[in-house]
Amino acid sequence: MNKPFTVALGKFEQSEFKASENIRGFYVTIDYDRAGDSDSSEKVAWKKYAETIKGLDTVTETGSIDLTITDADALTDYICFRVYAVNHDGSLVDPDGKAFEVVVGEAAEELASYNCTWTWKSALENEITLAPVAEDVFGDWVENVAKANQPLEAPADTIILGEEKAKPAIKGLQYYDENKDEIVISSASDFRSKAKNIKYVSAVSNSAANATWYDNGKKYTQAFGFYNDRGQLLKTLTISLTKVMPSFPASIKPYTGILQDGTLLKIYPKLDGDDDVVYDLDNVWHGISKETTFAQILADDEEATVTYVGRGDNGEDDFSDNKPALKAPKSILDPESETFETKFPMIVTYNYGEISEWVKDLKYSWIVEGTNFDVVFGNYVHDCTFAWGTKPVLTYPGATGVTQKIDVSNLKGKDWYGKAVQIYTESTLETKFDAFNEYGDIKDVKDIEVITGNGEVNEFYTAKLVKPTYKDKDGKKVVDVPAHILLTSTSTASQGEPVETIIRLKVTDIYGYKIVLDLPAFTMNFTSVK
């Protein structure tokens, strides 16, 4: 009642309707012969209905026509119709089998319109959201349902890819209970018995297609009908599905506070072979997966200095396997190099795979950007700083060959992060540590110098690092003589002004470069001042 229904002559070819080419057109009229005698109440009623039926007795050449019954007295009645074809020469023909009967019912009520979104949590996990269903939607009327969840012709959006044939964008409905567990409905009786438990509804995408068939950000709509055993449409339900393209995963992010000023990442790499250095990104970045890529941002014709070593299929955090990692030539760690402490601009991306409509350059892949940053490959030893707990007190003896000690325990070192740094390795006691935390070592006795005046080397002293010696005490190893810098006097000078003195360390780093570290200056006094 008051809702158009369509009469069409033709056939469907691969889901596409094609009008019959054998005729010019057709029209639909009341089949009064089915009403019996000329004075029957049926025929009288049908004549009355015919006066207001829209589309009746109207020739169409499009292959289809919509009819609308508007007379309220026709409600619950049945009406017989017959289709007459119009030949190409204008003559009429009554095609066999083209008579049909309509039972008039009330226009189907729209239950509700539900909106769902389709998006991706990761490359491996996508979801279609559930739309909540109000308490009274599936009420007593469901007892009369003989056919449920039947797709209607309109609205009914389709999807298409390349030269493929159009397919329904939404293939069906899926229902869920209050716990969001799926309610499996395989028949009308299933629907009648389980409808009271429906608390959520969701759209079902077309399994014969994939995400690339769906336009990014487009809303697709499909109506579904519920029919009684007389074929009358009782209710309709409309559901939409919008493909929402995902942004960069929030789980892939730098460690809290690791980026200086929110943009600068400084790392201290390890050797990788003879010529390269590498830094495991698991130490500074959360959630890196095999779909994640780090890349140097390059100017035109520029070649990358920093390259990325992907995680591969290993999804477990491992802080020493150098996967995922940033890699570069070790030469950039040489303080004499032009590229030393260069800030390399980087971009991090995530590839969700082929889930997009066609996009130039990316094709069907959906690749999104995360946090852009600058990376500096730091030389660990170069960035170490030292301070004296108490400045050494040094009085020159005025003779050669006299030794004096500077206690190394009084020297407080720290790295760029503030971690304690020692200049020698302790491997005997329970408290163990490595010189420069395994990033370097003082290799030779000549690698410690005493600097005075305007840069004079070993003018008054030579120096060497003496590691601690040990003794047994109560069954345990204890330090006998602590680590110290041993100074040996080289001049017989016995008097003069106080001299500013610096101990200079020449540390061989793990990359093979000599790093010069000047310890804080202290004053050397003479025995007497003239």
Secondary structure, 3 states (H helix, E strand, C coil): CCCCEEEECEEEECCEEEECCCCCEEEEEECHHHHCCCCCHHHHHHHHHHCCCECCCCCECCCEEEEECCCHHHCCCEEEEEEEEECCCCCEECCCCCEEEEECCCCCEEEEEEEEEEEEEECCEEEECCEECCCCCCCHHHHHCCEEEEEEEEEECEECCCCCCCEECEEEEEEECCCCCEECCCCHHHHHHHHHHCCEEEEEECCCCCHHHCCCCCEEEEEEEEECCCCCEEEEEEEEEEECCCCCCCCCEECCCCCECCCEEEECCEEECCCEEEEEHHHCEECCCCCEEEEECCCCCCCCCCEEECCCCCCCCCCCCCCCEEEEEHHHHCCCCCCCCCCEEEEEEEEEEEEEEEECCCEEEEEEECCCEEEEECCCCCCCEEEECCCCCEEECCCCCCEEEEEHHHEEEECCCCCEECCCCECCCCCCECHHHHCEECCCHHHEEEEECCCEECCCEEEEEECCEEEEECCEEEEEECCEEEEEECCCCCECCCEEEEEEEEEEECCCCEEEEECCCEEEEECECC
